[in-house]
Amino acid sequence: MYKVLLVEDEQLIREGIKRLIEQLSSDFTVTMEAVNGKEALAYLGSGMPDLIITDIRMREMDGLSFIQEVRKRYAELPIMIISGYQDFHYAQQAIRCEVTDYLLKPINRRAFLTALEKILGKLNKMHGMDSKEDGNEDPAASVFKGNHNFTIRTVKEYITAHPEDDLSLKMIADFIDLHPAYLSHLFKGETGQNLSDYITDVRMERAKYLLSRTHLKVYNVARLSGYQSPKHFALVFKQQVGMTPGAYRDSVGGDGMQADVEGVGPPV
């Protein structure tokens, strides 16, 4: 059974996570508990867990500072963040620290189980318990495998929330602190789709929403969908949707139209 160090300053939440682990997996058990990063580091001096589960916002030493200290000593120790803060800055920092997963409170049982199973597979492999014949796997790829899904999910969430922004490969790669070529390869490998095509899909969904739900002029729809040139937007829209923006608006009618207010967009 793998040992878990649980770092959470709220006792009720800490006890809830412990019970959830007991209910979902017989492979993990909480053997150490801490109320902040400083106390957790003291535990690491006397015992070594197989997995760390930590919150972000804590007194004395916050979760990200704690993780940074852990990474100086243990580069491949699996770490999971469970936080009530859905902030891209935190996700960015977590990726840089090679966190295995980042879950939001209240905890989704299915997502938590999936995360535990993924970590279990990594730990089994580290202990020579994986039967898959992949001994020739690139060591660098193995190090990053644990947080690939988290990285891709963060990239997708960022694009969906900011379709009107600069979404160049370099900008996104800088955001998550990866080399652009590596990010491009990773995204295609994990999703089967080029990053640029995914961005176009998200922008077209934003454009269709604005055309069908608002009275915004087409040039404003273009700008809010990430296109500075209305002519280029119209060309891309026709290629992707099969008709011009004006024809699309006519085809969906005026039901549900909202006021002509900039910034209106689909829920993310």
C-alpha positions as CSV (number, residue, x, y, z in Angstrom):
1,M,0.0,0.0,0.0
2,Y,1.3,3.4,-1.0
3,K,1.7,6.1,1.7
4,V,0.1,9.5,1.3
5,L,1.2,12.8,2.9
6,L,-1.9,15.0,3.1
7,V,-1.4,18.7,3.5
8,E,-4.5,20.7,4.3
9,D,-5.2,23.4,6.9
10,E,-8.9,22.7,7.3
11,Q,-9.5,19.7,9.5
12,L,-12.9,18.8,8.1
13,I,-11.7,18.9,4.6
14,R,-8.6,16.9,5.5
15,E,-10.8,14.2,7.2
16,G,-13.1,14.2,4.1
17,I,-10.2,13.6,1.7
18,K,-9.0,10.7,3.9
19,R,-12.4,9.1,3.9
20,L,-12.7,9.5,0.1
21,I,-9.3,7.8,-0.4
22,E,-10.4,4.9,1.8
23,Q,-13.6,4.6,-0.2
24,L,-12.1,4.8,-3.7
25,S,-8.8,3.0,-3.4
26,S,-7.3,0.1,-1.4
27,D,-3.8,1.0,-2.8
28,F,-3.4,4.3,-0.9
29,T,-3.5,5.2,2.8
30,V,-2.9,8.6,4.5
31,T,0.0,8.0,6.9
32,M,1.0,11.6,7.5
33,E,-1.0,14.8,7.9
34,A,0.1,18.4,8.0
35,V,-1.7,21.8,8.3
36,N,0.8,23.7,6.1
37,G,3.9,23.4,4.0
38,K,6.3,24.1,6.8
39,E,5.0,21.2,8.9
40,A,4.9,18.9,5.9
41,L,8.6,19.6,5.1
42,A,9.4,18.6,8.7
43,Y,7.6,15.2,8.1
44,L,9.7,14.7,4.9
45,G,12.8,14.8,7.1
46,S,11.7,11.7,9.0
47,G,9.6,9.7,6.5
48,M,9.1,9.5,2.8
49,P,5.6,9.3,1.3
50,D,4.8,7.8,-2.1
51,L,2.3,10.6,-2.9
52,I,1.7,14.2,-1.7
53,I,-1.8,15.7,-1.8
54,T,-1.8,19.4,-0.9
55,D,-3.9,22.5,-0.8
56,I,-2.6,25.9,-2.2
57,R,-3.7,28.5,0.3
58,M,-2.3,27.8,3.7
59,R,-0.7,29.8,6.5
60,E,3.0,29.6,7.4
61,M,3.9,28.1,4.0
62,D,1.5,27.9,1.0
63,G,1.2,24.8,-1.2
64,L,3.2,26.1,-4.2
65,S,6.1,27.2,-2.0
66,F,6.0,23.8,-0.4
67,I,6.0,22.0,-3.7
68,Q,8.9,24.0,-5.0
69,E,10.9,22.9,-1.9
70,V,9.9,19.3,-2.5
71,R,11.0,19.4,-6.1
72,K,14.5,20.5,-5.0
73,R,14.8,17.2,-3.2
74,Y,12.5,14.8,-5.0
75,A,12.2,15.4,-8.7
76,E,9.7,12.6,-9.5
77,L,7.6,12.3,-6.3
78,P,3.9,12.4,-7.4
79,I,2.1,15.5,-6.2
80,M,-1.6,16.3,-6.5
81,I,-3.1,19.7,-5.8
82,I,-6.7,19.9,-4.5
83,S,-7.7,23.5,-4.3
84,G,-10.7,25.8,-4.2
85,Y,-9.0,28.3,-6.5
86,Q,-9.6,28.0,-10.3
87,D,-6.9,30.4,-11.3
88,F,-4.7,30.0,-14.4
89,H,-1.7,31.5,-12.5
90,Y,-1.9,28.6,-10.0
91,A,-2.2,26.1,-12.8
92,Q,0.8,27.7,-14.6
93,Q,2.9,27.4,-11.5
94,A,1.7,23.9,-10.9
95,I,2.8,22.8,-14.4
96,R,6.2,24.3,-13.8
97,C,6.5,22.2,-10.7
98,E,5.5,19.1,-12.6
99,V,2.4,18.5,-10.5
100,T,0.7,15.3,-11.5
101,D,-2.9,16.7,-11.3
102,Y,-4.8,19.7,-10.1
103,L,-8.4,19.1,-8.9
104,L,-10.9,21.7,-7.7
105,K,-13.0,21.6,-4.5
106,P,-15.6,20.3,-4.1
107,I,-13.9,17.1,-5.2
108,N,-15.4,15.2,-8.1
109,R,-15.2,11.5,-7.1
110,R,-14.7,10.3,-10.7
111,A,-12.0,12.8,-11.3
112,F,-10.3,12.0,-8.0
113,L,-10.4,8.2,-8.8
114,T,-9.0,8.8,-12.2
115,A,-6.1,10.9,-10.8
116,L,-5.4,8.2,-8.2
117,E,-5.4,5.4,-10.8
118,K,-3.0,7.4,-13.0
119,I,-0.6,7.9,-10.0
120,L,-1.0,4.3,-9.1
121,G,0.2,3.3,-12.6
122,K,3.2,5.6,-12.3
123,L,4.2,4.3,-8.9
124,N,3.8,0.6,-10.0
125,K,6.1,1.3,-12.9
126,M,8.6,2.9,-10.7
127,H,8.6,-0.2,-8.4
128,G,8.9,-2.6,-11.4
129,M,5.3,-3.8,-11.1
130,D,4.1,-2.7,-14.6
131,S,3.8,-5.6,-17.0
132,K,3.7,-3.5,-20.1
133,E,6.6,-4.1,-22.4
134,D,7.8,-0.5,-22.8
135,G,11.2,-0.7,-21.3
136,N,12.6,1.3,-24.2
137,E,10.5,4.4,-23.3
138,D,12.4,7.7,-23.4
139,P,13.3,8.6,-19.8
140,A,12.4,12.2,-20.4
141,A,9.0,11.3,-21.7
142,S,8.5,9.1,-18.6
143,V,9.2,12.0,-16.3
144,F,6.6,14.2,-18.0
145,K,3.9,11.5,-18.6
146,G,2.3,12.0,-15.2
147,N,1.2,15.6,-15.9
148,H,0.5,15.4,-19.6
149,N,-3.3,15.3,-19.2
150,F,-3.2,18.1,-16.7
151,T,-1.1,20.3,-19.1
152,I,-3.4,19.7,-22.0
153,R,-6.4,20.4,-19.9
154,T,-5.0,23.6,-18.7
155,V,-4.1,24.7,-22.3
156,K,-7.6,23.9,-23.5
157,E,-9.2,25.8,-20.6
158,Y,-7.1,28.8,-21.2
159,I,-7.9,28.9,-24.9
160,T,-11.6,28.5,-24.2
161,A,-11.6,31.3,-21.7
162,H,-9.5,33.7,-23.9
163,P,-10.4,33.1,-27.6
164,E,-10.0,36.8,-28.4
165,D,-6.4,37.0,-27.1
166,D,-3.1,36.4,-28.7
167,L,-3.0,32.6,-28.9
168,S,0.2,32.1,-30.8
169,L,2.1,28.9,-30.1
170,K,4.9,30.9,-28.5
171,M,2.5,32.8,-26.2
172,I,0.8,29.6,-25.0
173,A,4.2,27.8,-24.6
174,D,5.5,30.7,-22.5
175,F,2.3,30.6,-20.4
176,I,2.9,26.9,-19.4
177,D,6.7,27.2,-19.5
178,L,7.3,24.6,-22.3
179,H,9.3,24.8,-25.5
180,P,6.9,25.7,-28.4
181,A,8.0,22.7,-30.5
182,Y,7.5,20.4,-27.5
183,L,4.1,21.8,-26.8
184,S,3.0,21.4,-30.4
185,H,4.1,17.8,-30.4
186,L,2.6,17.0,-27.1
187,F,-0.8,18.5,-28.0
188,K,-1.0,16.6,-31.2
189,G,0.1,13.4,-29.6
190,E,-2.4,13.7,-26.7
191,T,-5.4,15.0,-28.7
192,G,-4.8,13.9,-32.3
193,Q,-5.4,17.5,-33.4
194,N,-3.1,20.3,-34.2
195,L,-3.1,23.1,-31.6
196,S,-3.9,25.7,-34.3
197,D,-6.9,23.7,-35.4
198,Y,-8.2,23.5,-31.9
199,I,-7.8,27.2,-31.5
200,T,-9.8,27.8,-34.7
201,D,-12.5,25.4,-33.5
202,V,-12.9,27.4,-30.2
203,R,-12.9,30.7,-32.0
204,M,-15.6,29.5,-34.5
205,E,-17.8,28.4,-31.6
206,R,-17.4,31.8,-30.0
207,A,-18.3,33.5,-33.3
208,K,-21.4,31.3,-33.9
209,Y,-22.5,32.1,-30.4
210,L,-22.1,35.8,-30.9
211,L,-23.8,35.8,-34.3
212,S,-26.8,33.8,-33.1
213,R,-27.2,35.5,-29.7
214,T,-26.3,39.2,-30.1
215,H,-26.8,42.1,-32.5
216,L,-23.0,42.8,-32.7
217,K,-21.7,43.9,-36.0
218,V,-19.6,41.3,-37.9
219,Y,-16.4,43.2,-37.4
220,N,-17.0,43.2,-33.6
221,V,-17.8,39.5,-33.7
222,A,-14.5,39.0,-35.5
223,R,-12.5,41.0,-32.9
224,L,-14.1,39.2,-30.0
225,S,-13.4,35.9,-31.7
226,G,-9.7,36.6,-32.0
227,Y,-9.5,38.1,-35.6
228,Q,-8.4,41.6,-36.1
229,S,-9.2,41.5,-39.8
230,P,-12.9,41.1,-40.5
231,K,-12.0,40.0,-44.1
232,H,-9.8,37.2,-42.8
233,F,-12.4,36.2,-40.2
234,A,-15.1,36.0,-42.9
235,L,-12.8,33.8,-45.0
236,V,-12.0,31.4,-42.1
237,F,-15.6,31.3,-41.0
238,K,-16.8,30.3,-44.5
239,Q,-14.1,27.6,-44.8
240,Q,-15.1,26.1,-41.4
241,V,-18.8,26.6,-41.3
242,G,-19.7,26.5,-45.0
243,M,-21.3,29.9,-45.2
244,T,-20.6,33.6,-44.5
245,P,-21.1,35.1,-41.1
246,G,-24.1,37.0,-42.4
247,A,-25.7,34.0,-43.9
248,Y,-25.1,32.0,-40.7
249,R,-26.9,34.7,-38.7
250,D,-29.8,34.7,-41.1
251,S,-30.0,30.9,-41.0
252,V,-30.3,30.7,-37.2
253,G,-32.8,33.6,-36.9
254,G,-33.1,36.2,-34.2
255,D,-34.4,34.0,-31.3
256,G,-32.6,34.7,-28.1
257,M,-30.9,37.8,-29.3
258,Q,-29.3,39.9,-26.5
259,A,-28.4,43.5,-26.4
260,D,-25.5,44.7,-28.5
261,V,-23.0,44.7,-25.6
262,E,-19.3,44.0,-26.2
263,G,-17.9,41.1,-24.2
264,V,-20.9,38.9,-24.5
265,G,-19.8,35.3,-25.0
266,P,-20.7,31.7,-24.3
267,P,-20.2,30.3,-20.8
268,V,-16.9,28.7,-20.2
